Amino acid sequence: MQAALRWRWLAMALAALCALPAAATEIDPTQSRIGFTLKTRWGQALEGRFPDWRGEIVRISDQRRQVRLRLPTDGVEILGHPRYSKLTRGAAFFDADRHPFVEFVSDPYTEELLLEGGLLGGALTIRGVRRREVFTLEPAPCARPTIDCDVVASGVV
């Protein structure tokens, strides 16, 4: 398997970002999905997901928010391929025994980014290595993203 992943963060129910009264709001993992496409050296495109994860939206100021995600690597699944799931969790890829989490902390952003789409940068930590990554948010197809429609982000790591 190659180290490059195509991450899709689909249906991130990020709560009402423009009117959060609390300092932080948990993202509901039952209403949100975090998945990826893994390209093997043989040219296969395998769909994977993190079925059990935690995330929150932190209020930085009245206008700015920050996403924080923590994805357990021991539960990673390659859909329809249990053998690949085990390999992906193993020492050659995520190394779940030594690095139990993938973590992402976004840069602060405004609601306009959710509405208009654009780039969302942040710190992504995989296998204990922290790197700056940038994900692309699609423009919202509705006036109240996270409430009436999904927020969709993608990127290549």
Salt bridges, closest charged atoms under 4 A:
GLU26 OE1 - ARG54 NH1 3.88
GLU47 OE1 - ARG8 NH1 2.94
ASP62 OD1 - ARG59 NH2 3.15
GLU77 OE1 - ARG49 NE 2.84
ASP95 OD2 - ARG98 NH1 3.59
GLU103 OE2 - ARG70 NH1 3.13
ASP107 OD2 - ARG132 NH2 2.45
GLU133 OE2 - ARG131 NH2 2.63
ASP148 OD2 - ARG144 NE 2.72
